[in-house]
Amino acid sequence: MTTTTETGIKIPIDLLPNDGRFGSGPSKVRPEQVASLDLVSGTYLGTSHRQKTVKSQVGRLREGLRALFELPDGYEVVLGLGGATAFWEVAVFGLIRERAQMLSFGEFGSKFAKAASIAPHLGDVDIRKSDPGSAPVFAPATGIDTYGSPHNETSTGVAINPRRAPGADADALFLFDATSGAAGLPVDAGSYDVYYFSPQKGFASDGGLWAALMSPAALERARSIKESGRYIPAFLDLVTAIDNSVKDQTYNTPALATIWLMAEQTDWFLANGGLSWSTARSARSARNLYDWAEASSYATPFVEDEALRSNVIGTIDFDDSIDAAQVAKTLRANGVVDTEPYRKLGRNQLRIAMFPAIDPDDVRALTRCIDFVVDQMR
């Protein structure tokens, strides 16, 4: 059997992945998560977020994240609304004391750097940039009280190893945006003060929420800044988010389905072996994708440095003789969706998500589909 497409290219059924969702966000949501939500929809959805029914699920999520990331004593799991985009502003108001140094090597890093740069109450931001496909490094300097970087750039498929930079001031904080890296890339709690992310990628949930794993130093910084009298909008008040989180609630009404789906995904990770298991699953998917691209006559990994290639977002360049946009269109018509590249990057490539929810065998099947489509196009 074959499937019919608008482009006239039919991919044989036996080549197709079991699940054709490879989007870089929102990601594939496992059917088991959705089924579990349906079982409690009559008693959980549509109930007060200040009552036990919902607070117990917020607590379940917070405890799950604590266990997954093996947080040391004194660290807190803090939740708030708005996603990582909102957390950039939260950090600008509530974590950066005076001066920050930011790594910018894609959309996420550049937007956080811009948010800090235009804040009238902060000093000049030291922005360290590199070309897409590469990554800069921190250059510690006296007077820098906050260092910020993405863990993984969703736009380019570049991932770095989060770590504190030697030579930084003793009280400097290190913040890592893990929106697309959390659960799919290794990280050690001792390497950061704040590790923050949204649910719609590695945790296979919907958006609208941010989670921040905060060290004692970060918690203290947030309180000292608030006590200084700095103006902080109520929605972006980090101390308010901390105080509500320890009560297993959020300051504003959250999307209950988002919390449930994220908690389910976290429990799934823990039941199978925790962070080592989920990161290994993404690593297998990455090997399937990059090994194929390295062996291909028409495709190659966009990120040349293997040490910087992301295990959760793979960007694959195509030879100029192959129209990657047409490949993506044909894949979509066959039910294999969201492989299009990041629009602002403007490259002839595909972008493939490899979050833990995505089966590594489906990534292998995707590469077979691409080969079939390209062969037919030729």
Kinemage of the C-alpha trace (Angstrom):
@kinemage 1
@onewidth
@group {chain A} dominant
@subgroup {mainchain}
@vectorlist {calphas} color= white
{ca met a 1} P 0.000 0.000 0.000
{ca thr a 2} L 1.026 3.621 -0.520
{ca thr a 3} L -0.235 6.993 0.593
{ca thr a 4} L -1.337 9.742 -1.792
{ca thr a 5} L 0.143 13.236 -1.671
{ca glu a 6} L -0.471 16.618 -3.264
{ca thr a 7} L 2.974 16.466 -4.846
{ca gly a 8} L 2.285 13.120 -6.480
{ca ile a 9} L 4.973 11.283 -4.508
{ca lys a 10} L 3.619 8.363 -2.513
{ca ile a 11} L 5.652 6.977 0.372
{ca pro a 12} L 5.094 3.245 0.917
{ca ile a 13} L 3.299 2.529 4.161
{ca asp a 14} L 6.024 0.166 5.328
{ca leu a 15} L 8.566 3.021 5.240
{ca leu a 16} L 6.527 5.447 7.325
{ca pro a 17} L 7.194 5.980 11.042
{ca asn a 18} L 4.575 4.786 13.509
{ca asp a 19} L 4.165 8.381 14.601
{ca gly a 20} L 4.972 11.133 12.133
{ca arg a 21} L 5.287 14.086 14.529
{ca phe a 22} L 8.789 15.598 14.573
{ca gly a 23} L 7.998 19.186 15.532
{ca ser a 24} L 10.493 21.255 17.507
{ca gly a 25} L 7.706 22.661 19.653
{ca pro a 26} L 5.055 21.903 20.501
{ca ser a 27} L 6.353 18.369 20.440
{ca lys a 28} L 4.683 15.035 20.013
{ca val a 29} L 2.424 14.243 22.977
{ca arg a 30} L 2.280 10.544 23.779
{ca pro a 31} L -1.206 9.007 23.388
{ca glu a 32} L -0.841 7.493 26.860
{ca gln a 33} L -0.598 10.978 28.355
{ca val a 34} L -3.792 12.074 26.648
{ca ala a 35} L -5.581 8.901 27.708
{ca ser a 36} L -4.568 9.427 31.324
{ca leu a 37} L -5.957 12.970 31.238
{ca asp a 38} L -9.251 11.714 29.861
{ca leu a 39} L -9.605 9.347 32.817
{ca val a 40} L -9.584 12.252 35.285
{ca ser a 41} L -11.243 14.916 33.142
{ca gly a 42} L -14.473 14.740 35.119
{ca thr a 43} L -12.850 15.270 38.506
{ca tyr a 44} L -9.728 17.316 37.735
{ca leu a 45} L -10.410 19.682 34.830
{ca gly a 46} L -12.619 22.601 35.720
{ca thr a 47} L -11.804 22.579 39.440
{ca ser a 48} L -10.190 25.209 41.651
{ca his a 49} L -6.425 25.563 41.443
{ca arg a 50} L -6.399 26.491 45.136
{ca gln a 51} L -7.907 23.180 46.234
{ca lys a 52} L -6.325 19.809 46.950
{ca thr a 53} L -7.352 18.201 43.651
{ca val a 54} L -5.150 20.544 41.643
{ca lys a 55} L -2.540 21.332 44.291
{ca ser a 56} L -1.784 17.628 44.600
{ca gln a 57} L -0.894 17.545 40.888
{ca val a 58} L 1.283 20.639 41.178
{ca gly a 59} L 3.002 18.902 44.074
{ca arg a 60} L 3.324 15.728 42.034
{ca leu a 61} L 4.989 17.681 39.236
{ca arg a 62} L 7.331 19.550 41.563
{ca glu a 63} L 8.414 16.371 43.351
{ca gly a 64} L 8.829 14.597 40.022
{ca leu a 65} L 11.110 17.315 38.680
{ca arg a 66} L 13.094 17.330 41.917
{ca ala a 67} L 13.659 13.591 41.588
{ca leu a 68} L 14.337 13.677 37.845
{ca phe a 69} L 17.046 16.318 38.137
{ca glu a 70} L 18.346 14.989 41.467
{ca leu a 71} L 18.225 18.399 43.107
{ca pro a 72} L 20.374 18.914 46.201
{ca asp a 73} L 18.912 20.098 49.478
{ca gly a 74} L 18.023 23.769 49.385
{ca tyr a 75} L 17.106 23.854 45.695
{ca glu a 76} L 13.491 24.627 44.816
{ca val a 77} L 11.248 23.808 41.869
{ca val a 78} L 9.438 27.051 41.068
{ca leu a 79} L 6.512 27.319 38.654
{ca gly a 80} L 4.966 30.312 36.928
{ca leu a 81} L 2.862 31.255 33.938
{ca gly a 82} L 3.937 32.558 30.552
{ca gly a 83} L 6.602 30.118 29.379
{ca ala a 84} L 10.321 30.775 28.994
{ca thr a 85} L 9.612 34.067 27.210
{ca ala a 86} L 8.025 35.351 30.393
{ca phe a 87} L 10.879 33.973 32.477
{ca trp a 88} L 13.377 36.137 30.603
{ca glu a 89} L 11.495 39.138 31.960
{ca val a 90} L 11.223 37.510 35.387
{ca ala a 91} L 15.010 37.199 35.427
{ca val a 92} L 15.502 40.766 34.197
{ca phe a 93} L 13.424 42.073 37.096
{ca gly a 94} L 14.219 39.535 39.787
{ca leu a 95} L 17.630 37.890 39.256
{ca ile a 96} L 20.032 40.237 37.475
{ca arg a 97} L 21.318 42.685 40.060
{ca glu a 98} L 23.231 45.113 37.825
{ca arg a 99} L 25.215 43.564 34.979
{ca ala a 100} L 24.874 40.372 32.967
{ca gln a 101} L 26.884 38.499 30.390
{ca met a 102} L 24.832 36.616 27.808
{ca leu a 103} L 25.726 34.015 25.210
{ca ser a 104} L 23.872 34.560 21.940
{ca phe a 105} L 24.015 31.865 19.275
{ca gly a 106} L 20.399 31.617 18.146
{ca glu a 107} L 16.919 32.987 18.747
{ca phe a 108} L 16.543 32.123 22.439
{ca gly a 109} L 19.865 33.580 23.512
{ca ser a 110} L 19.455 36.731 21.439
{ca lys a 111} L 15.981 37.439 22.832
{ca phe a 112} L 17.053 37.050 26.459
{ca ala a 113} L 20.050 39.294 25.773
{ca lys a 114} L 17.777 41.907 24.195
{ca ala a 115} L 15.377 41.808 27.157
{ca ala a 116} L 18.257 42.514 29.534
{ca ser a 117} L 19.790 45.153 27.248
{ca ile a 118} L 16.690 47.340 27.069
{ca ala a 119} L 15.879 47.144 30.792
{ca pro a 120} L 16.383 50.698 32.085
{ca his a 121} L 17.357 49.584 35.590
{ca leu a 122} L 20.298 47.408 34.458
{ca gly a 123} L 23.785 48.234 33.282
{ca asp a 124} L 25.232 47.409 29.870
{ca val a 125} L 24.949 43.740 28.941
{ca asp a 126} L 28.077 41.955 27.740
{ca ile a 127} L 26.743 39.910 24.816
{ca arg a 128} L 28.998 37.179 23.463
{ca lys a 129} L 27.896 36.190 19.965
{ca ser a 130} L 28.798 33.532 17.440
{ca asp a 131} L 27.546 32.581 14.008
{ca pro a 132} L 24.615 30.151 13.722
{ca gly a 133} L 25.870 26.589 13.977
{ca ser a 134} L 28.540 27.437 16.551
{ca ala a 135} L 28.567 28.686 20.152
{ca pro a 136} L 30.572 31.250 22.139
{ca val a 137} L 31.873 30.776 25.674
{ca phe a 138} L 31.647 32.827 28.841
{ca ala a 139} L 34.421 35.325 29.523
{ca pro a 140} L 34.157 35.985 33.275
{ca ala a 141} L 34.824 39.523 34.414
{ca thr a 142} L 34.661 41.416 37.683
{ca gly a 143} L 31.321 43.099 38.216
{ca ile a 144} L 29.255 40.617 36.188
{ca asp a 145} L 26.672 39.267 38.624
{ca thr a 146} L 24.676 37.066 36.230
{ca tyr a 147} L 25.660 34.800 33.328
{ca gly a 148} L 22.990 33.525 30.953
{ca ser a 149} L 22.925 31.082 28.066
{ca pro a 150} L 20.661 28.606 26.311
{ca his a 151} L 21.435 24.966 26.963
{ca asn a 152} L 20.106 24.129 23.520
{ca glu a 153} L 19.240 26.437 20.624
{ca thr a 154} L 16.028 25.224 19.034
{ca ser a 155} L 16.585 27.392 15.974
{ca thr a 156} L 20.000 25.996 15.007
{ca gly a 157} L 20.422 22.606 16.657
{ca val a 158} L 23.420 23.693 18.754
{ca ala a 159} L 23.780 22.442 22.332
{ca ile a 160} L 26.406 23.405 24.906
{ca asn a 161} L 27.480 21.804 28.156
{ca pro a 162} L 26.038 23.920 31.004
{ca arg a 163} L 28.722 24.737 33.541
{ca arg a 164} L 29.991 27.509 35.734
{ca ala a 165} L 32.862 29.476 34.262
{ca pro a 166} L 36.050 29.642 36.374
{ca gly a 167} L 36.980 33.184 37.315
{ca ala a 168} L 33.462 34.518 37.818
{ca asp a 169} L 32.703 36.550 40.939
{ca ala a 170} L 31.926 34.284 43.873
{ca asp a 171} L 28.309 35.429 44.114
{ca ala a 172} L 27.596 35.408 40.367
{ca leu a 173} L 24.599 33.396 39.205
{ca phe a 174} L 24.537 31.059 36.196
{ca leu a 175} L 21.230 30.792 34.340
{ca phe a 176} L 20.554 28.267 31.572
{ca asp a 177} L 17.537 28.307 29.292
{ca ala a 178} L 16.648 24.634 28.854
{ca thr a 179} L 13.356 25.096 27.021
{ca ser a 180} L 14.253 22.553 24.351
{ca gly a 181} L 17.044 20.788 26.221
{ca ala a 182} L 15.447 19.755 29.513
{ca ala a 183} L 14.970 15.975 29.881
{ca gly a 184} L 16.723 15.276 26.586
{ca leu a 185} L 20.215 16.543 27.445
{ca pro a 186} L 22.388 15.724 30.477
{ca val a 187} L 22.826 18.353 33.171
{ca asp a 188} L 24.186 18.433 36.706
{ca ala a 189} L 22.513 20.567 39.359
{ca gly a 190} L 25.879 21.806 40.604
{ca ser a 191} L 26.525 23.519 37.275
{ca tyr a 192} L 23.722 26.077 37.478
{ca asp a 193} L 21.813 28.424 39.750
{ca val a 194} L 18.711 28.501 37.585
{ca tyr a 195} L 17.761 25.898 34.991
{ca tyr a 196} L 14.469 26.899 33.442
{ca phe a 197} L 12.215 25.488 30.734
{ca ser a 198} L 8.717 25.185 29.335
{ca pro a 199} L 6.569 22.015 29.078
{ca gln a 200} L 5.876 21.875 25.341
{ca lys a 201} L 9.102 20.292 24.166
{ca gly a 202} L 10.963 17.670 26.211
{ca phe a 203} L 8.018 17.227 28.563
{ca ala a 204} L 5.495 16.661 25.759
{ca ser a 205} L 2.844 18.932 27.208
{ca asp a 206} L 1.223 22.217 26.201
{ca gly a 207} L 2.835 25.631 26.643
{ca gly a 208} L 2.044 28.520 28.936
{ca leu a 209} L 4.024 27.430 32.001
{ca trp a 210} L 7.625 27.871 33.101
{ca ala a 211} L 9.541 25.721 35.542
{ca ala a 212} L 12.748 26.941 37.178
{ca leu a 213} L 15.115 24.800 39.222
{ca met a 214} L 16.674 27.306 41.591
{ca ser a 215} L 19.720 27.092 43.837
{ca pro a 216} L 19.826 28.621 47.340
{ca ala a 217} L 21.935 31.463 45.928
{ca ala a 218} L 19.313 32.216 43.277
{ca leu a 219} L 16.522 32.122 45.846
{ca glu a 220} L 18.434 34.549 48.032
{ca arg a 221} L 19.204 36.847 45.075
{ca ala a 222} L 15.504 37.041 44.217
{ca arg a 223} L 14.579 38.033 47.775
{ca ser a 224} L 17.373 40.576 48.134
{ca ile a 225} L 16.401 42.308 44.883
{ca lys a 226} L 12.752 42.507 45.921
{ca glu a 227} L 13.718 43.858 49.335
{ca ser a 228} L 15.814 46.542 47.637
{ca gly a 229} L 12.594 48.233 46.501
{ca arg a 230} L 13.075 47.666 42.770
{ca tyr a 231} L 9.841 47.977 40.809
{ca ile a 232} L 8.700 44.490 39.764
{ca pro a 233} L 5.391 43.893 37.938
{ca ala a 234} L 3.190 41.526 39.952
{ca phe a 235} L 2.970 38.969 37.123
{ca leu a 236} L 6.780 38.848 36.913
{ca asp a 237} L 7.480 38.804 40.660
{ca leu a 238} L 9.784 35.850 41.229
{ca val a 239} L 9.422 35.911 45.019
{ca thr a 240} L 5.657 35.628 44.618
{ca ala a 241} L 6.181 32.618 42.330
{ca ile a 242} L 8.540 31.032 44.866
{ca asp a 243} L 6.163 31.577 47.781
{ca asn a 244} L 3.247 30.097 45.837
{ca ser a 245} L 5.253 27.146 44.523
{ca val a 246} L 6.260 25.925 47.966
{ca lys a 247} L 2.511 25.755 48.648
{ca asp a 248} L 2.075 23.640 45.492
{ca gln a 249} L 0.209 26.313 43.582
{ca thr a 250} L 0.807 29.071 41.045
{ca tyr a 251} L 0.116 32.771 41.548
{ca asn a 252} L -2.240 32.890 38.548
{ca thr a 253} L -4.656 30.196 37.399
{ca pro a 254} L -2.668 27.626 35.390
{ca ala a 255} L -3.773 25.420 32.502
{ca leu a 256} L -4.656 22.242 34.377
{ca ala a 257} L -4.169 19.975 31.361
{ca thr a 258} L -0.632 21.311 30.932
{ca ile a 259} L 0.277 20.451 34.506
{ca trp a 260} L -1.210 16.957 34.257
{ca leu a 261} L 0.465 16.100 30.951
{ca met a 262} L 3.824 17.383 32.194
{ca ala a 263} L 3.533 15.393 35.412
{ca glu a 264} L 2.661 12.262 33.437
{ca gln a 265} L 5.709 12.691 31.229
{ca thr a 266} L 7.942 13.265 34.245
{ca asp a 267} L 6.621 10.104 35.910
{ca trp a 268} L 7.212 8.195 32.668
{ca phe a 269} L 10.847 9.274 32.708
{ca leu a 270} L 11.259 8.265 36.344
{ca ala a 271} L 9.568 4.889 35.870
{ca asn a 272} L 12.014 4.029 33.082
{ca gly a 273} L 15.224 5.121 34.782
{ca gly a 274} L 15.143 8.892 35.154
{ca leu a 275} L 17.268 11.478 33.382
{ca ser a 276} L 19.885 8.963 32.276
{ca trp a 277} L 17.166 7.010 30.466
{ca ser a 278} L 15.465 9.985 28.816
{ca thr a 279} L 18.746 11.505 27.636
{ca ala a 280} L 19.935 8.155 26.287
{ca arg a 281} L 16.697 7.846 24.315
{ca ser a 282} L 17.305 11.205 22.623
{ca ala a 283} L 20.937 10.258 22.049
{ca arg a 284} L 19.832 7.127 20.143
{ca ser a 285} L 17.576 9.240 17.963
{ca ala a 286} L 20.447 11.642 17.311
{ca arg a 287} L 22.769 8.830 16.268
{ca asn a 288} L 20.139 7.572 13.831
{ca leu a 289} L 19.809 11.019 12.274
{ca tyr a 290} L 23.426 12.159 12.184
{ca asp a 291} L 24.843 8.787 11.061
{ca trp a 292} L 22.391 8.848 8.163
{ca ala a 293} L 23.307 12.417 7.228
{ca glu a 294} L 27.042 11.711 7.420
{ca ala a 295} L 26.622 8.758 5.061
{ca ser a 296} L 24.279 10.595 2.688
{ca ser a 297} L 25.366 11.862 -0.714
{ca tyr a 298} L 23.086 14.905 -0.513
{ca ala a 299} L 22.644 15.727 3.202
{ca thr a 300} L 25.017 16.817 5.951
{ca pro a 301} L 24.663 18.008 9.550
{ca phe a 302} L 24.456 21.804 9.677
{ca val a 303} L 26.454 21.900 12.928
{ca glu a 304} L 29.957 20.902 11.903
{ca asp a 305} L 31.418 20.483 15.393
{ca glu a 306} L 30.160 17.129 16.669
{ca ala a 307} L 30.574 18.298 20.274
{ca leu a 308} L 27.990 21.023 19.637
{ca arg a 309} L 25.431 18.888 17.793
{ca ser a 310} L 22.206 18.711 19.718
{ca asn a 311} L 20.627 15.380 20.636
{ca val a 312} L 17.176 16.938 20.755
{ca ile a 313} L 17.103 19.178 17.658
{ca gly a 314} L 18.828 18.059 14.479
{ca thr a 315} L 19.392 20.503 11.613
{ca ile a 316} L 20.325 18.853 8.321
{ca asp a 317} L 21.524 20.803 5.288
{ca phe a 318} L 20.683 19.597 1.780
{ca asp a 319} L 22.660 19.869 -1.425
{ca asp a 320} L 21.511 22.769 -3.592
{ca ser a 321} L 20.215 20.279 -6.145
{ca ile a 322} L 17.580 19.117 -3.626
{ca asp a 323} L 14.746 21.420 -2.573
{ca ala a 324} L 14.394 20.740 1.154
{ca ala a 325} L 11.142 22.715 1.294
{ca gln a 326} L 9.658 20.382 -1.306
{ca val a 327} L 10.862 17.384 0.701
{ca ala a 328} L 9.168 18.740 3.804
{ca lys a 329} L 5.976 19.425 1.842
{ca thr a 330} L 5.920 15.872 0.524
{ca leu a 331} L 6.587 14.421 3.954
{ca arg a 332} L 3.730 16.475 5.388
{ca ala a 333} L 1.350 15.262 2.712
{ca asn a 334} L 2.262 11.735 3.786
{ca gly a 335} L 1.555 12.425 7.458
{ca val a 336} L 5.165 13.106 8.491
{ca val a 337} L 4.907 16.631 9.828
{ca asp a 338} L 6.826 19.650 11.144
{ca thr a 339} L 10.218 18.948 9.588
{ca glu a 340} L 10.499 22.437 8.126
{ca pro a 341} L 13.595 24.524 9.064
{ca tyr a 342} L 13.593 27.560 11.308
{ca arg a 343} L 12.345 30.314 9.025
{ca lys a 344} L 14.816 33.027 10.082
{ca leu a 345} L 17.823 30.799 9.492
{ca gly a 346} L 17.002 30.766 5.778
{ca arg a 347} L 18.813 27.561 4.906
{ca asn a 348} L 18.006 24.709 2.555
{ca gln a 349} L 17.546 22.210 5.360
{ca leu a 350} L 15.207 20.173 7.515
{ca arg a 351} L 14.906 20.495 11.284
{ca ile a 352} L 14.075 17.318 13.181
{ca ala a 353} L 13.032 17.132 16.833
{ca met a 354} L 14.315 14.178 18.825
{ca phe a 355} L 12.731 14.795 22.214
{ca pro a 356} L 12.409 11.790 24.538
{ca ala a 357} L 8.759 11.229 23.540
{ca ile a 358} L 9.889 10.536 19.978
{ca asp a 359} L 10.759 6.905 19.296
{ca pro a 360} L 14.323 6.496 17.972
{ca asp a 361} L 12.996 3.911 15.509
{ca asp a 362} L 10.678 6.576 14.103
{ca val a 363} L 13.685 8.811 13.477
{ca arg a 364} L 15.301 5.975 11.563
{ca ala a 365} L 12.090 5.509 9.583
{ca leu a 366} L 12.049 9.230 8.819
{ca thr a 367} L 15.488 9.018 7.219
{ca arg a 368} L 14.244 6.190 4.988
{ca cys a 369} L 11.279 8.328 3.978
{ca ile a 370} L 13.544 11.238 3.118
{ca asp a 371} L 15.735 8.998 0.959
{ca phe a 372} L 12.646 7.691 -0.833
{ca val a 373} L 11.273 11.187 -1.484
{ca val a 374} L 14.611 12.515 -2.738
{ca asp a 375} L 15.017 9.512 -5.024
{ca gln a 376} L 11.570 10.135 -6.478
{ca met a 377} L 12.262 13.854 -6.897
{ca arg a 378} L 15.444 13.081 -8.774
